Amino acid sequence: MNTGITMIMRKIMQKIAWLSLLSLTATTAAAEFEPEAVGKVETLPATYPDHWVMVHDFSFFHMMEGEIIITDPLAEHLGSQYKGMIPASFTAAYARSKKRNEHYVAESFFARGTRGGERTDVLTIWDPATLEVSGEVIIPPKRITGMPKTTMIGLIGDDRFLGVYNFTPGQSVSIVDLEKRTFVGEIPTAGCAFLIPNGKRSFTSICSNGSMLTSHLDREGKLAGTTKTPVLFDPDNDPIFEAPATADGVAYFPTFWGNVMPVDVSGKDIEVQGTWSLLGDGDEGWRPGGIRPAVADADGMGYFLMHPEGGEGSHKNPGSEVWVYDLAAGKRLAKIELENWGLTVATSGRGDDRLMFVTNVDMGVDVYRLSTNEFVHTLNLGGTTPFMVHGAE
């Protein structure tokens, strides 16, 4: 009995000794611990590296909480890829001016939040380094709220003005003076949708009958006049996608059936150039498609998201390949087989440092190095719906 008690007491003393040692270690660690400084504010470079991208998380399943994520796509880990975030409320539209070095978000707010109430539309202006709001302009509560397109918002007149497309379903464009940071007025575009900046102070809209309407602004951003083309494409038999790949003053519109309609938008009045086909021998059945099926890079190359076995109604299908073209020559240079089927395509960087981005069907952003057309990795941004990617170049 005494032996048993002795053994129990010995174990108790050992535990006390261990607890004392742990307590001493914790006390020592606490004495050496230096708490992290709070309230420290980091800033981004005033000018972003060319390969950075702005990923538009549309927040498809909770649209009041959209965001623009500034990302370094070549960093290895999420923590180093993620540089910052700009809120973009309720199916927002995004644009960026390199000349003015500002981000722009056209967004909507409701007095009762998710319960609705009075609606206020604003153009929010963000500082690229601090990611703080540097200005806000209230615009008519009419802007289109739908899947993101690059033609919902546009910089006009050497980035002096910015237009926001309205759809109520009446169609118009709200003009904001970015120098004065004021709302200038509303330009009617009845029967014609979106805006494609062109010329010195003009923008072009796509009309339902296949023609195009160009609205010309005066020095103060007011409507100075309009011009309208004859019918340029057949909206019933071979309609165009609304958002073109634009390079060197030419907007290259892909069509549902695999043609390309180049439109010179460098002057005051637009001019259609010769239509050419994306398809060659053995390409029967291939069609462009997706949310954003075409983009041009800073070097004038065009990238088209393509899917096989296309046909009537397949224009929103994801693509299994991206076809690369010399746009000016209308010549295909390469076919890139994708790691994952994709919904949108984008690029960043220049020359040998060019990158391509494809939002895949699993809502990751696949990164490709265009010097070799090789897959690099996938940006998994954590529960986002990155429907649009914008290059920093």
C-alpha positions in Angstrom: 0.0 0.0 0.0 2.8 2.4 1.0 4.6 1.5 -2.2 1.5 2.3 -4.3 1.1 5.6 -2.5 4.7 6.5 -3.1 4.4 5.8 -6.8 1.3 7.9 -7.1 3.0 10.8 -5.2 6.0 10.5 -7.5 3.9 10.8 -10.6 2.1 13.8 -9.1 5.4 15.5 -8.4 6.6 14.8 -12.0 3.4 16.4 -13.4 3.9 19.4 -11.1 7.5 19.7 -12.4 6.3 19.5 -16.0 3.6 22.1 -15.4 6.1 24.4 -13.7 8.5 24.0 -16.7 5.7 24.8 -19.2 4.6 27.8 -17.1 8.2 29.1 -17.1 8.6 28.5 -20.9 5.3 30.3 -21.5 6.3 33.2 -19.3 9.7 33.5 -21.1 8.0 33.4 -24.5 5.5 36.0 -23.3 8.4 38.2 -22.2 10.1 37.9 -25.6 6.8 38.3 -27.6 6.5 41.7 -29.4 2.9 42.5 -30.3 2.3 43.4 -33.9 1.8 47.1 -34.6 -1.8 47.9 -35.4 -3.1 50.7 -37.6 -0.3 50.3 -40.1 -1.4 51.2 -43.6 0.4 49.9 -46.7 0.3 51.4 -50.1 0.6 50.0 -53.6 2.9 51.3 -56.3 1.5 54.5 -57.9 2.1 52.8 -61.3 1.3 49.1 -61.4 3.6 46.6 -63.0 2.4 45.7 -66.5 1.7 42.1 -65.7 -0.7 42.9 -62.8 -4.4 42.4 -63.4 -7.6 43.7 -61.9 -10.0 40.8 -61.4 -13.7 41.7 -61.4 -15.4 39.5 -58.9 -19.0 39.9 -59.9 -20.2 38.1 -56.7 -22.9 36.3 -58.8 -24.4 34.7 -55.7 -24.4 37.8 -53.5 -24.4 40.7 -56.0 -24.4 43.5 -53.4 -20.9 42.6 -52.5 -18.9 42.7 -55.7 -15.2 43.7 -55.8 -12.3 44.5 -58.0 -9.2 42.5 -56.8 -5.8 43.9 -57.7 -3.5 40.8 -58.3 0.0 39.9 -59.0 -0.7 36.8 -61.1 2.9 35.5 -61.1 3.3 35.4 -57.4 3.3 31.8 -56.0 0.9 32.0 -53.1 -2.5 33.7 -52.5 -1.1 35.9 -49.8 1.5 37.5 -52.2 -0.9 37.4 -55.2 -3.5 39.5 -53.5 -2.5 43.1 -53.5 -5.7 44.9 -52.6 -9.5 45.2 -53.2 -12.0 47.9 -54.3 -15.7 47.4 -53.5 -18.0 47.3 -56.5 -21.6 47.2 -55.4 -24.4 45.5 -57.3 -23.4 44.3 -60.8 -20.9 47.2 -61.1 -19.0 48.3 -64.2 -15.3 48.9 -64.0 -12.8 51.0 -66.0 -9.3 52.3 -65.4 -7.4 55.3 -66.9 -3.6 55.0 -67.1 -3.4 58.6 -68.2 -5.3 59.9 -65.1 -4.1 57.0 -63.0 -7.5 56.3 -61.5 -9.9 53.4 -61.0 -13.6 54.0 -61.9 -16.5 51.9 -60.6 -20.1 52.6 -61.7 -22.2 51.1 -59.0 -25.7 51.2 -57.3 -26.8 51.5 -53.7 -30.2 51.0 -52.2 -31.5 52.8 -49.1 -32.7 49.5 -47.5 -29.8 47.5 -48.7 -31.0 44.0 -49.7 -34.6 45.1 -49.2 -34.4 47.8 -51.9 -35.6 51.3 -51.3 -34.5 54.5 -53.1 -31.7 53.7 -55.6 -28.6 55.9 -56.0 -26.2 55.3 -58.8 -22.6 56.7 -58.5 -19.3 56.7 -60.3 -16.8 56.1 -57.6 -13.2 57.2 -58.2 -10.4 55.3 -56.5 -6.8 56.2 -55.9 -4.6 53.3 -57.2 -1.9 53.5 -54.5 -4.0 54.0 -51.3 -7.2 52.3 -52.6 -9.1 55.1 -51.0 -12.1 56.9 -52.5 -10.8 60.1 -54.1 -14.1 61.3 -55.6 -17.7 60.4 -56.3 -20.2 61.6 -58.9 -23.9 60.9 -58.6 -25.4 59.8 -62.0 -29.0 59.0 -63.0 -30.2 55.7 -61.4 -30.5 54.1 -64.9 -27.2 52.3 -65.5 -27.6 48.8 -66.9 -27.4 46.1 -64.2 -26.4 42.8 -65.9 -23.5 40.5 -66.7 -20.3 42.6 -67.0 -19.2 43.8 -70.4 -16.4 46.2 -71.3 -18.8 48.2 -73.4 -21.0 49.2 -70.4 -18.5 51.9 -69.5 -15.9 53.8 -71.5 -13.3 56.6 -71.4 -13.9 59.3 -74.0 -12.1 62.4 -75.3 -8.5 61.6 -74.2 -9.9 60.4 -70.9 -11.5 63.7 -70.1 -15.0 62.2 -70.0 -16.4 58.9 -69.0 -19.7 57.3 -70.3 -21.9 54.9 -68.5 -24.5 52.9 -70.5 -28.1 53.1 -69.3 -30.9 50.6 -69.9 -34.4 51.1 -68.4 -35.2 49.6 -71.1 -34.8 53.1 -72.7 -31.2 53.4 -73.9 -28.8 56.3 -73.2 -25.3 57.1 -72.0 -24.6 59.2 -68.9 -21.5 61.5 -69.3 -19.2 62.4 -66.4 -16.5 65.1 -66.6 -13.5 63.5 -64.9 -11.6 66.8 -64.6 -14.4 68.7 -62.9 -15.9 65.5 -61.4 -19.4 66.4 -62.3 -22.3 64.8 -64.2 -22.6 66.5 -67.6 -25.8 65.0 -68.9 -27.5 62.1 -70.6 -27.1 61.3 -74.3 -30.0 59.4 -75.8 -29.2 56.4 -78.0 -32.7 55.0 -78.7 -32.6 51.6 -80.2 -28.8 51.4 -79.9 -26.8 49.8 -77.1 -23.5 50.2 -75.2 -20.6 52.5 -76.0 -17.3 52.1 -77.9 -15.1 55.2 -77.6 -13.8 56.5 -80.9 -12.3 59.6 -82.5 -11.5 62.7 -80.5 -14.7 63.0 -78.4 -17.2 60.4 -79.7 -18.6 57.1 -78.9 -20.4 54.5 -81.0 -23.4 52.3 -80.0 -24.6 49.1 -81.7 -28.2 49.3 -83.1 -30.7 46.6 -83.2 -31.0 46.6 -87.0 -27.3 46.0 -87.6 -26.3 49.7 -88.0 -24.2 51.8 -85.6 -24.9 55.2 -84.1 -22.0 57.6 -83.3 -22.6 60.4 -80.8 -20.2 63.4 -80.9 -19.5 65.5 -77.8 -18.5 69.1 -77.7 -15.7 70.4 -75.5 -17.9 70.4 -72.4 -19.2 66.9 -73.0 -22.6 67.9 -74.3 -24.1 66.2 -77.4 -22.9 68.1 -80.5 -24.5 65.8 -83.1 -24.9 62.2 -84.3 -24.1 60.1 -87.4 -25.5 56.7 -88.3 -24.1 54.1 -90.6 -26.1 51.9 -93.0 -26.6 48.3 -91.9 -23.2 46.7 -91.3 -24.1 43.2 -90.2 -27.1 40.8 -90.2 -28.4 40.6 -86.6 -30.7 37.7 -87.5 -28.3 35.4 -89.4 -24.8 36.4 -88.1 -25.0 38.8 -85.2 -21.8 40.3 -83.6 -20.7 40.0 -80.0 -21.1 43.4 -78.3 -17.6 43.7 -77.0 -14.8 43.8 -79.6 -11.1 43.2 -79.4 -9.7 46.7 -80.0 -6.1 47.4 -81.2 -4.5 50.4 -82.9 -7.8 52.2 -83.4 -9.7 49.3 -84.9 -12.5 47.4 -83.1 -12.5 43.7 -84.2 -16.0 42.3 -83.7 -16.3 38.5 -83.7 -19.6 37.2 -85.0 -21.6 34.2 -83.7 -20.6 32.1 -86.8 -16.9 32.8 -86.7 -16.3 35.8 -88.8 -14.6 39.1 -87.7 -15.9 42.5 -88.7 -13.1 45.2 -88.2 -14.4 48.7 -87.6 -12.0 51.7 -87.7 -12.9 53.8 -84.6 -9.8 56.0 -84.8 -11.6 58.9 -86.5 -14.8 60.9 -85.8 -16.8 58.7 -88.2 -16.4 55.0 -88.0 -15.5 52.9 -91.1 -15.9 49.2 -91.6 -12.9 47.3 -93.1 -13.0 44.0 -94.9 -14.6 41.1 -93.0 -12.5 38.0 -92.6 -13.0 34.5 -91.0 -11.5 33.0 -87.9 -11.9 29.6 -89.5 -9.5 27.8 -91.9 -9.4 24.4 -93.5 -10.4 21.7 -91.0 -12.1 24.2 -88.6 -15.7 23.3 -89.5 -18.0 23.6 -86.5 -15.7 25.8 -84.4 -17.2 29.0 -83.1 -16.3 31.8 -80.7 -18.2 31.9 -77.4 -18.3 32.7 -73.7 -18.8 35.8 -71.5 -15.9 37.6 -73.1 -14.8 35.7 -76.2 -12.3 38.2 -77.6 -9.5 40.5 -76.5 -6.5 42.3 -78.0 -3.2 42.8 -76.2 -0.9 45.8 -76.1 1.1 44.5 -79.0 -1.9 44.2 -81.4 -2.4 40.5 -81.2 -6.0 39.1 -80.9 -7.2 36.2 -78.7 -10.5 34.4 -79.4 -12.1 31.8 -77.1 -13.3 29.0 -79.4 -15.4 25.9 -78.9 -16.0 22.9 -81.2 -19.4 21.6 -82.4 -20.8 25.1 -82.4 -24.2 26.1 -83.8 -27.4 28.0 -83.2 -27.4 29.2 -79.5 -23.8 28.1 -78.7 -22.5 31.6 -78.5 -22.3 31.5 -74.7 -20.6 28.1 -74.5 -17.2 27.9 -72.9 -14.2 27.3 -75.0 -11.6 24.6 -75.1 -9.0 26.6 -77.1 -7.8 30.2 -77.6 -6.9 31.1 -81.2 -4.2 33.8 -81.6 -4.3 36.2 -84.6 -2.3 39.0 -86.1 -5.3 41.2 -86.2 -4.1 43.7 -88.8 -3.3 40.8 -91.2 -6.3 38.6 -90.3 -3.8 35.7 -89.9 -3.9 33.0 -87.3 -0.6 32.5 -85.5 -1.4 29.8 -82.9 -3.9 27.6 -81.2 -3.6 27.3 -77.5 -5.3 24.2 -76.0 -6.6 25.2 -72.6 -5.9 23.4 -69.3 -9.6 23.9 -68.4 -12.5 25.1 -70.5 -12.9 28.8 -70.2 -15.6 31.6 -70.2 -13.5 34.7 -70.6 -10.1 35.7 -72.0 -7.8 38.6 -71.1 -4.1 39.6 -71.3 -1.5 41.7 -69.6 2.2 42.6 -70.2 4.0 43.2 -73.4 6.4 41.4 -75.7 8.0 38.3 -74.2 6.4 39.1 -70.9 2.8 38.8 -72.2 0.4 36.7 -70.1 -3.0 35.4 -70.9 -5.8 34.8 -68.4 -8.8 32.5 -68.8 -11.6 32.4 -66.3 -12.4 28.7 -66.2 -15.8 27.0 -65.6 -14.8 26.3 -62.0 -14.3 30.0 -61.4 -10.5 29.9 -61.2 -8.3 32.2 -63.3 -5.8 30.2 -65.4 -2.6 32.0 -66.2 -0.6 31.3 -69.4 2.8 32.6 -70.5 2.4 33.6 -74.1 6.0 33.4 -75.1 5.6 29.6 -74.9 1.8 29.3 -74.7 2.3 27.3 -71.6 0.0 27.0 -68.6 1.6 28.5 -65.4 -1.0 28.0 -62.6 -4.5 28.8 -61.5 -5.4 31.8 -59.3 -8.0 30.5 -56.8 -9.3 33.7 -55.2 -11.6 32.0 -52.7 -15.3 31.7 -53.6 -15.2 34.5 -56.2 -16.9 34.7 -59.6 -14.2 36.4 -61.6 -16.1 37.0 -64.8 -13.8 39.8 -66.1 -10.1 40.3 -65.9 -8.4 43.7 -66.9 -4.7 44.0 -67.6 -2.7 46.9 -66.1 -0.6 47.6 -69.3 
